[in-house]
């Protein structure tokens, strides 16, 4: 009788493993079918993340930030769709660039950052627009963190900047 119980127990475990494998296979098949990522939906005011990123990059360039780059993360990240990366040659310029981005994006699209971090330190200022993150670096911080290298697989968006 004990052998029957052991056999039954083994059969149940085997069936359980098969069910678990089926579940895992279904999960993987579903993920494979949906893993292709696209840009986030439009903002509450109907503006695409790409438009905000391009406007932010133009604002950085207009304020004479150096090395303005927009990385397209739509296929690589679930956190955001675009990084706008710029360098302010000094703290005052970095602060002015942030003001310019905030003003131009608000004027063009009525969008405002959810938060702005690092403004007091001025070595790395981050503006969070949800699907777009604007990074304004001091030259030393940009060299140290090298975000472009970290996200090296991300295509660079051509914004037509000088």
MDTraj code that builds the backbone (N, CA, C; nanometers):
import mdtraj as md
import numpy as np

residues = "UNK UNK UNK UNK UNK UNK UNK UNK UNK UNK UNK UNK UNK UNK UNK UNK UNK UNK UNK UNK UNK UNK UNK UNK UNK UNK UNK UNK UNK UNK UNK UNK UNK UNK UNK UNK UNK UNK UNK UNK UNK UNK UNK UNK UNK UNK UNK UNK UNK UNK UNK UNK UNK UNK UNK UNK UNK UNK UNK UNK UNK UNK UNK UNK UNK UNK UNK UNK UNK UNK UNK UNK UNK UNK UNK UNK UNK UNK UNK UNK UNK UNK UNK UNK UNK UNK UNK UNK UNK UNK UNK UNK UNK UNK UNK UNK UNK UNK UNK UNK UNK UNK UNK UNK UNK UNK UNK UNK UNK UNK UNK UNK UNK UNK UNK UNK UNK UNK UNK UNK UNK UNK UNK UNK UNK UNK UNK UNK UNK UNK UNK UNK UNK UNK UNK UNK UNK UNK UNK UNK UNK UNK UNK UNK UNK UNK UNK UNK UNK UNK UNK UNK UNK UNK UNK UNK UNK UNK UNK UNK UNK UNK".split()
xyz = np.array([
    [0.0812, -0.1182, 0.0000],
    [0.0000, 0.0000, 0.0000],
    [0.0859, 0.1251, 0.0000],
    [0.1941, 0.1206, 0.0748],
    [0.2819, 0.2360, 0.0779],
    [0.3433, 0.2609, -0.0592],
    [0.3727, 0.1523, -0.1342],
    [0.4251, 0.1689, -0.2694],
    [0.3235, 0.2400, -0.3580],
    [0.1955, 0.2033, -0.3422],
    [0.0906, 0.2688, -0.4189],
    [0.0860, 0.4182, -0.3878],
    [0.1032, 0.4516, -0.2629],
    [0.1013, 0.5929, -0.2239],
    [0.2205, 0.6663, -0.2844],
    [0.3369, 0.6019, -0.2836],
    [0.4553, 0.6644, -0.3411],
    [0.4377, 0.6838, -0.4911],
    [0.3866, 0.5836, -0.5583],
    [0.3639, 0.5935, -0.7014],
    [0.2647, 0.7046, -0.7313],
    [0.1595, 0.7080, -0.6551],
    [0.0579, 0.8108, -0.6737],
    [0.1182, 0.9491, -0.6498],
    [0.1981, 0.9608, -0.5467],
    [0.2621, 1.0880, -0.5152],
    [0.3551, 1.1303, -0.6289],
    [0.4308, 1.0356, -0.6818],
    [0.5219, 1.0654, -0.7929],
    [0.4434, 1.1061, -0.9167],
    [0.3318, 1.0380, -0.9405],
    [0.2485, 1.0719, -1.0556],
    [0.1941, 1.2136, -1.0427],
    [0.1513, 1.2492, -0.9241],
    [0.0973, 1.3836, -0.9002],
    [0.2067, 1.4876, -0.9222],
    [0.3259, 1.4600, -0.8703],
    [0.4362, 1.5535, -0.8900],
    [0.4691, 1.5673, -1.0376],
    [0.4690, 1.4575, -1.1097],
    [0.4983, 1.4605, -1.2520],
    [0.3946, 1.5420, -1.3275],
    [0.2667, 1.5181, -1.2952],
    [0.1606, 1.5951, -1.3593],
    [0.1732, 1.7431, -1.3252],
    [0.2082, 1.7700, -1.2002],
    [0.2256, 1.9086, -1.1575],
    [0.3377, 1.9767, -1.2346],
    [0.4459, 1.9038, -1.2562],
    [0.5574, 1.9604, -1.3318],
    [0.5173, 1.9851, -1.4766],
    [0.4410, 1.8917, -1.5345],
    [0.3948, 1.9109, -1.6708],
    [0.3040, 2.0330, -1.6802],
    [0.2143, 2.0483, -1.5814],
    [0.1262, 2.1653, -1.5789],
    [0.2075, 2.2934, -1.5638],
    [0.3074, 2.2893, -1.4789],
    [0.3943, 2.4058, -1.4597],
    [0.4692, 2.4381, -1.5888],
    [0.5161, 2.3331, -1.6590],
    [0.5865, 2.3539, -1.7850],
    [0.4936, 2.4146, -1.8885],
    [0.3683, 2.3644, -1.8936],
    [0.2693, 2.4210, -1.9854],
    [0.2456, 2.5685, -1.9549],
    [0.2352, 2.5989, -1.8263],
    [0.2139, 2.7374, -1.7847],
    [0.3323, 2.8245, -1.8260],
    [0.4521, 2.7752, -1.8031],
    [0.5729, 2.8495, -1.8401],
    [0.5810, 2.8685, -1.9917],
    [0.5495, 2.7623, -2.0682],
    [0.5502, 2.7720, -2.2145],
    [0.4486, 2.8756, -2.2626],
    [0.3316, 2.8765, -2.2030],
    [0.2283, 2.9737, -2.2407],
    [0.2735, 3.1149, -2.2078],
    [0.3355, 3.1307, -2.0914],
    [0.3845, 3.2628, -2.0511],
    [0.4918, 3.3123, -2.1480],
    [0.5841, 3.2234, -2.1849],
    [0.6901, 3.2617, -2.2782],
    [0.6345, 3.2937, -2.4161],
    [0.5365, 3.2166, -2.4614],
    [0.4759, 3.2423, -2.5923],
    [0.4054, 3.3773, -2.5914],
    [0.3368, 3.4085, -2.4836],
    [0.2674, 3.5365, -2.4733],
    [0.3685, 3.6498, -2.4710],
    [0.4763, 3.6333, -2.3941],
    [0.5784, 3.7368, -2.3883],
    [0.6433, 3.7565, -2.5241],
    [0.6729, 3.6467, -2.5923],
    [0.7368, 3.6565, -2.7243],
    [0.6481, 3.7334, -2.8209],
    [0.5189, 3.7159, -2.8097],
    [0.4273, 3.7851, -2.9000],
    [0.4085, 3.9320, -2.8654],
    [0.4404, 3.9709, -2.7419],
    [0.4160, 4.1093, -2.7008],
    [0.5428, 4.1835, -2.6627],
    [0.6602, 4.1253, -2.6815],
    [0.7821, 4.1887, -2.6346],
    [0.8276, 4.3037, -2.7245],
    [0.7692, 4.3182, -2.8404],
    [0.8032, 4.4298, -2.9260],
    [0.7435, 4.5567, -2.8654],
    [0.8274, 4.6490, -2.8314],
    [0.7822, 4.7662, -2.7580],
    [0.7717, 4.8852, -2.8503],
    [0.6747, 4.9688, -2.8277],
    [0.6592, 5.0923, -2.9029],
    [0.6523, 5.2075, -2.8055],
    [0.6499, 5.3274, -2.8581],
    [0.6458, 5.4465, -2.7738],
    [0.5198, 5.4483, -2.6893],
    [0.5316, 5.5162, -2.5768],
    [0.4184, 5.5269, -2.4854],
    [0.3045, 5.6036, -2.5509],
    [0.1894, 5.5934, -2.4908],
    [0.0740, 5.6659, -2.5424],
    [0.0967, 5.8160, -2.5286],
    [0.0097, 5.8903, -2.5893],
    [0.0202, 6.0355, -2.5848],
    [-0.0026, 6.0859, -2.4436],
    [0.0497, 6.2045, -2.4155],
    [0.0283, 6.2657, -2.2849],
    [-0.1180, 6.3079, -2.2728],
    [-0.1543, 6.3576, -2.1562],
    [-0.2927, 6.3999, -2.1323],
    [-0.3358, 6.5083, -2.2313],
    [-0.2401, 6.5879, -2.2771],
    [-0.2737, 6.6932, -2.3726],
    [-0.2555, 6.6490, -2.5180],
    [-0.2289, 6.5185, -2.5400],
    [-0.2202, 6.4652, -2.6754],
    [-0.0871, 6.4824, -2.7447],
    [0.0195, 6.5020, -2.6687],
    [0.1526, 6.5252, -2.7255],
    [0.2338, 6.3961, -2.7170],
    [0.3038, 6.3635, -2.8254],
    [0.3874, 6.2433, -2.8245],
    [0.5189, 6.2712, -2.7519],
    [0.5766, 6.1651, -2.6982],
    [0.7053, 6.1764, -2.6291],
    [0.8136, 6.2261, -2.7248],
    [0.8064, 6.1838, -2.8480],
    [0.9056, 6.2265, -2.9478],
    [0.9019, 6.3787, -2.9658],
    [0.7829, 6.4370, -2.9736],
    [0.7714, 6.5822, -2.9891],
    [0.8318, 6.6562, -2.8698],
    [0.8062, 6.6053, -2.7515],
    [0.8626, 6.6683, -2.6316],
    [1.0148, 6.6567, -2.6318],
    [1.0662, 6.5397, -2.6694],
    [1.2109, 6.5198, -2.6736],
    [1.2779, 6.6141, -2.7737],
    [1.2197, 6.6268, -2.8908],
    [1.2768, 6.7144, -2.9934],
    [1.2727, 6.8606, -2.9471],
    [1.1613, 6.9023, -2.8896],
    [1.1509, 7.0402, -2.8406],
    [1.2505, 7.0663, -2.7281],
    [1.2671, 6.9703, -2.6390],
    [1.3648, 6.9852, -2.5301],
    [1.5066, 6.9940, -2.5860],
    [1.5379, 6.9133, -2.6858],
    [1.6711, 6.9173, -2.7472],
    [1.6954, 7.0517, -2.8148],
    [1.5952, 7.1029, -2.8845],
    [1.6086, 7.2345, -2.9484],
    [1.6314, 7.3434, -2.8441],
    [1.5591, 7.3351, -2.7337],
    [1.5758, 7.4336, -2.6266],
    [1.7178, 7.4272, -2.5704],
    [1.7699, 7.3073, -2.5525],
    [1.9083, 7.2920, -2.5044],
    [2.0061, 7.3568, -2.6017],
    [1.9874, 7.3283, -2.7289],
    [2.0743, 7.3834, -2.8324],
    [2.0624, 7.5355, -2.8399],
    [1.9394, 7.5869, -2.8331],
    [1.9177, 7.7318, -2.8389],
    [1.9879, 7.8042, -2.7247],
    [1.9998, 7.7371, -2.6106],
    [2.0634, 7.7982, -2.4934],
    [2.2135, 7.7701, -2.4907],
    [2.2658, 7.7158, -2.5993],
    [2.4101, 7.6908, -2.6180],
    [2.4662, 7.5782, -2.5326],
    [2.3827, 7.4782, -2.5027],
    [2.4349, 7.3575, -2.4383],
    [2.5226, 7.2840, -2.5405],
    [2.6195, 7.2107, -2.4929],
    [2.7102, 7.1349, -2.5801],
    [2.6628, 6.9910, -2.5945],
    [2.6998, 6.9294, -2.7059],
    [2.6791, 6.7858, -2.7290],
    [2.5373, 6.7396, -2.6970],
    [2.4396, 6.8041, -2.7566],
    [2.2993, 6.7665, -2.7336],
    [2.2677, 6.6417, -2.8148],
    [2.2185, 6.5392, -2.7456],
    [2.1884, 6.4101, -2.8074],
    [2.0520, 6.3637, -2.7571],
    [1.9732, 6.3037, -2.8467],
    [1.8470, 6.2414, -2.8069],
    [1.8582, 6.0923, -2.8379],
    [1.8454, 6.0098, -2.7345],
    [1.8494, 5.8652, -2.7510],
    [1.7065, 5.8115, -2.7541],
    [1.6791, 5.7274, -2.8528],
    [1.5477, 5.6647, -2.8679],
    [1.5500, 5.5315, -2.7928],
    [1.4816, 5.5269, -2.6794],
    [1.4808, 5.4079, -2.5950],
    [1.3528, 5.3256, -2.6093],
    [1.2711, 5.3575, -2.7101],
    [1.1405, 5.2932, -2.7213],
    [1.1493, 5.1415, -2.7316],
    [1.2547, 5.0894, -2.7895],
    [1.2694, 4.9444, -2.8037],
    [1.3524, 4.8830, -2.6908],
    [1.4072, 4.9665, -2.6028],
    [1.5023, 4.9166, -2.5033],
    [1.4578, 4.9316, -2.3581],
    [1.3660, 5.0202, -2.3304],
    [1.3325, 5.0515, -2.1916],
    [1.1825, 5.0568, -2.1697],
    [1.1427, 5.0101, -2.0533],
    [1.0036, 5.0244, -2.0114],
    [0.9867, 5.1458, -1.9210],
    [1.0957, 5.2110, -1.8886],
    [1.0928, 5.3245, -1.7962],
    [1.0556, 5.4532, -1.8690],
    [1.1177, 5.4778, -1.9819],
    [1.0871, 5.5976, -2.0604],
    [1.1174, 5.5705, -2.2067],
    [1.0788, 5.6647, -2.2931],
    [1.0974, 5.6475, -2.4371],
    [1.2187, 5.7213, -2.4936],
    [1.2518, 5.8346, -2.4339],
    [1.3630, 5.9149, -2.4871],
    [1.4454, 5.9739, -2.3737],
    [1.5769, 5.9779, -2.3960],
    [1.6690, 6.0545, -2.3133],
    [1.7158, 6.1722, -2.3967],
    [1.7083, 6.2912, -2.3417],
    [1.7727, 6.4076, -2.4010],
    [1.8932, 6.4349, -2.3119],
    [2.0109, 6.4372, -2.3716],
    [2.1343, 6.4538, -2.2949],
    [2.2059, 6.5779, -2.3464],
    [2.2464, 6.6650, -2.2543],
    [2.3154, 6.7880, -2.2915],
    [2.4191, 6.8216, -2.1846],
    [2.5147, 6.9059, -2.2228],
    [2.6174, 6.9500, -2.1302],
    [2.6147, 7.1011, -2.1190],
    [2.6124, 7.1488, -1.9959],
    [2.6291, 7.2918, -1.9688],
    [2.7718, 7.3146, -1.9241],
    [2.8423, 7.4053, -1.9885],
    [2.9852, 7.4215, -1.9600],
    [3.0136, 7.4693, -1.8181],
    [2.9124, 7.5252, -1.7521],
    [2.9274, 7.5635, -1.6115],
    [2.7904, 7.5553, -1.5439],
    [2.7877, 7.5729, -1.4128],
    [2.6638, 7.5593, -1.3368],
    [2.5556, 7.6578, -1.3769],
    [2.5962, 7.7805, -1.4043],
    [2.4975, 7.8814, -1.4441],
    [2.4329, 7.8471, -1.5781],
    [2.5150, 7.8005, -1.6707],
    [2.4604, 7.7623, -1.8013],
    [2.3686, 7.6408, -1.7875],
    [2.4086, 7.5421, -1.7078],
    [2.3237, 7.4243, -1.6869],
    [2.1876, 7.4662, -1.6315],
    [2.1884, 7.5574, -1.5363],
    [2.0642, 7.6074, -1.4777],
    [1.9804, 7.6809, -1.5823],
    [2.0463, 7.7602, -1.6657],
    [1.9761, 7.8335, -1.7717],
    [1.9174, 7.7373, -1.8757],
    [1.9882, 7.6298, -1.9058],
    [1.9391, 7.5296, -2.0010],
    [1.8118, 7.4645, -1.9468],
    [1.8127, 7.4308, -1.8196],
    [1.6943, 7.3700, -1.7582],
    [1.5758, 7.4665, -1.7652],
    [1.6000, 7.5935, -1.7347],
    [1.4929, 7.6938, -1.7437],
    [1.4388, 7.7037, -1.8864],
    [1.5285, 7.7011, -1.9827],
    [1.4886, 7.7122, -2.1236],
    [1.4046, 7.5921, -2.1673],
    [1.4469, 7.4731, -2.1285],
    [1.3705, 7.3526, -2.1635],
    [1.2317, 7.3605, -2.1016],
    [1.2264, 7.3947, -1.9749],
    [1.0973, 7.4020, -1.9070],
    [1.0056, 7.5041, -1.9738],
    [1.0602, 7.6198, -2.0076],
    [0.9807, 7.7259, -2.0700],
    [0.9343, 7.6876, -2.2105],
    [1.0261, 7.6374, -2.2936],
    [0.9924, 7.6066, -2.4330],
    [0.8947, 7.4903, -2.4457],
    [0.9126, 7.3860, -2.3655],
    [0.8216, 7.2713, -2.3721],
    [0.6834, 7.3126, -2.3218],
    [0.6794, 7.3945, -2.2179],
    [0.5506, 7.4418, -2.1659],
    [0.4806, 7.5309, -2.2676],
    [0.5560, 7.6181, -2.3334],
    [0.4971, 7.7094, -2.4316],
    [0.4471, 7.6342, -2.5546],
    [0.5258, 7.5372, -2.6008],
    [0.4899, 7.4642, -2.7231],
    [0.3784, 7.3615, -2.7006],
    [0.3802, 7.2945, -2.5859],
    [0.2898, 7.1808, -2.5672],
    [0.2097, 7.1836, -2.4373],
    [0.2357, 7.2798, -2.3517],
    [0.1638, 7.2847, -2.2248],
    [0.2051, 7.1745, -2.1281],
    [0.3201, 7.1141, -2.1511],
    [0.3697, 7.0059, -2.0653],
    [0.4737, 7.0614, -1.9680],
    [0.4690, 7.0105, -1.8449],
    [0.5634, 7.0512, -1.7405],
    [0.6271, 6.9262, -1.6810],
    [0.7518, 6.9365, -1.6351],
    [0.8147, 6.8181, -1.5760],
    [0.7445, 6.7773, -1.4465],
    [0.7392, 6.6467, -1.4234],
    [0.6855, 6.5964, -1.2973],
    [0.7770, 6.6376, -1.1828],
    [0.9063, 6.6350, -1.2100],
    [1.0036, 6.6776, -1.1095],
    [1.1335, 6.7190, -1.1776],
    [1.2107, 6.7962, -1.1043],
    [1.3452, 6.8352, -1.1470],
    [1.4369, 6.8040, -1.0295],
    [1.5375, 6.7219, -1.0545],
    [1.6289, 6.6784, -0.9488],
    [1.7706, 6.7265, -0.9774],
    [1.8467, 6.7538, -0.8718],
    [1.9883, 6.7865, -0.8845],
    [2.0178, 6.9314, -0.9151],
    [1.9173, 7.0148, -0.9058],
    [1.9363, 7.1552, -0.9427],
    [2.0325, 7.2260, -0.8483],
    [2.0306, 7.1926, -0.7222],
    [2.1196, 7.2579, -0.6259],
    [2.2664, 7.2236, -0.6517],
    [2.2929, 7.0994, -0.6879],
    [2.4313, 7.0560, -0.7105],
    [2.4844, 7.1005, -0.8465],
    [2.3950, 7.1053, -0.9450],
    [2.4270, 7.1489, -1.0817],
    [2.5297, 7.0633, -1.1554],
    [2.5591, 6.9451, -1.1067],
    [2.6505, 6.8598, -1.1823],
    [2.5721, 6.7649, -1.2739],
    [2.4522, 6.7256, -1.2313],
    [2.3643, 6.6420, -1.3123],
    [2.2217, 6.6800, -1.2759],
    [2.1583, 6.7537, -1.3638],
    [2.0201, 6.7953, -1.3415],
    [1.9312, 6.7072, -1.4286],
    [1.8300, 6.6502, -1.3663],
    [1.7402, 6.5585, -1.4360],
    [1.5991, 6.6160, -1.4346],
    [1.5400, 6.6243, -1.5525],
    [1.4020, 6.6715, -1.5674],
    [1.3175, 6.5524, -1.6120],
    [1.2149, 6.5213, -1.5346],
    [1.1318, 6.4047, -1.5621],
    [0.9990, 6.4474, -1.6236],
    [0.9842, 6.4204, -1.7533],
    [0.8590, 6.4461, -1.8239],
    [0.7791, 6.3162, -1.8422],
    [0.8111, 6.2146, -1.7676],
    [0.7426, 6.0858, -1.7815],
    [0.8075, 6.0009, -1.8879],
    [0.7646, 6.0128, -2.0095],
    [0.8215, 5.9344, -2.1200],
    [0.9508, 5.9934, -2.1742],
    [0.9847, 6.1125, -2.1284],
    [1.1085, 6.1792, -2.1696],
    [1.1836, 6.2223, -2.0441],
    [1.3119, 6.1871, -2.0398],
    [1.3983, 6.2309, -1.9307],
    [1.5063, 6.3195, -1.9915],
    [1.5180, 6.4415, -1.9395],
    [1.6198, 6.5352, -1.9863],
    [1.7320, 6.5365, -1.8833],
    [1.8547, 6.5103, -1.9300],
    [1.9731, 6.5105, -1.8444],
    [2.0597, 6.6290, -1.8860],
    [2.0869, 6.7191, -1.7945],
    [2.1786, 6.8295, -1.8214],
    [2.2973, 6.8114, -1.7273],
    [2.4122, 6.7870, -1.7864],
    [2.5328, 6.7538, -1.7109],
    [2.6336, 6.8678, -1.7100],
    [2.7145, 6.8724, -1.6040],
    [2.8410, 6.9448, -1.6067],
    [2.9365, 6.8558, -1.6868],
    [3.0379, 6.9129, -1.7530],
    [3.1260, 6.8305, -1.8368],
    [3.1882, 6.7114, -1.7630],
    [3.2319, 6.7319, -1.6387],
    [3.2962, 6.6236, -1.5626],
    [3.1972, 6.5111, -1.5333],
    [3.0746, 6.5471, -1.4992],
    [2.9732, 6.4458, -1.4672],
    [2.9348, 6.3662, -1.5915],
    [2.9238, 6.4337, -1.7044],
    [2.8880, 6.3615, -1.8275],
    [2.9963, 6.2617, -1.8647],
    [3.1197, 6.3026, -1.8485],
    [3.2314, 6.2126, -1.8776],
    [3.2334, 6.0957, -1.7791],
    [3.2036, 6.1223, -1.6543],
    [3.2065, 6.0186, -1.5518],
    [3.0948, 5.9160, -1.5724],
    [2.9711, 5.9605, -1.5939],
    [2.8576, 5.8688, -1.6036],
    [2.8399, 5.8062, -1.7417],
    [2.8821, 5.8731, -1.8457],
    [2.8799, 5.8221, -1.9837],
    [2.7499, 5.7475, -2.0183],
    [2.6402, 5.8163, -2.0068],
    [2.5097, 5.7555, -2.0325],
    [2.4983, 5.7048, -2.1766],
    [2.5577, 5.7771, -2.2712],
    [2.5514, 5.7309, -2.4107],
    [2.6143, 5.5932, -2.4264],
    [2.7214, 5.5662, -2.3530],
    [2.7848, 5.4344, -2.3611],
    [2.6998, 5.3293, -2.2919],
    [2.6397, 5.3671, -2.1792],
    [2.5535, 5.2746, -2.1068],
    [2.4355, 5.2309, -2.1936],
    [2.3792, 5.3253, -2.2682],
    [2.2672, 5.2981, -2.3583],
    [2.3170, 5.2937, -2.5031],
    [2.4314, 5.2325, -2.5251],
    [2.4956, 5.2283, -2.6561],
    [2.4130, 5.1638, -2.7665],
    [2.3178, 5.0782, -2.7304],
    [2.2329, 5.0135, -2.8312],
    [2.1199, 5.1047, -2.8792],
    [2.1009, 5.2158, -2.8114],
    [1.9895, 5.3057, -2.8459],
    [2.0247, 5.3885, -2.9688],
    [1.9338, 5.3946, -3.0659],
    [1.9588, 5.4814, -3.1807],
    [1.9518, 5.6284, -3.1398],
    [2.0287, 5.7098, -3.2081],
    [2.0282, 5.8540, -3.1839],
    [1.9244, 5.9158, -3.2780],
    [1.8374, 5.9940, -3.2206],
    [1.7314, 6.0603, -3.2969],
    [1.7880, 6.1856, -3.3616],
    [1.7684, 6.2003, -3.4916],
    [1.8149, 6.3196, -3.5629],
    [1.7130, 6.4313, -3.5429],
    [1.7544, 6.5345, -3.4710],
    [1.6653, 6.6475, -3.4422],
    [1.6970, 6.7679, -3.5297],
    [1.7927, 6.7532, -3.6193],
    [1.8301, 6.8638, -3.7073],
    [1.8989, 6.9783, -3.6352],
    [1.9723, 6.9461, -3.5282],
    [2.0437, 7.0493, -3.4526],
    [2.1809, 7.0739, -3.5171],
    [2.2326, 7.1924, -3.4933],
    [2.3653, 7.2266, -3.5471],
    [2.4735, 7.1531, -3.4742],
])
top = md.Topology()
chain = top.add_chain()
for i, resn in enumerate(residues, 1):
    res = top.add_residue(resn, chain, resSeq=i)
    for name in ("N", "CA", "C"):
        top.add_atom(name, md.element.get_by_symbol(name[0]), res)
traj = md.Trajectory(xyz[None], top)
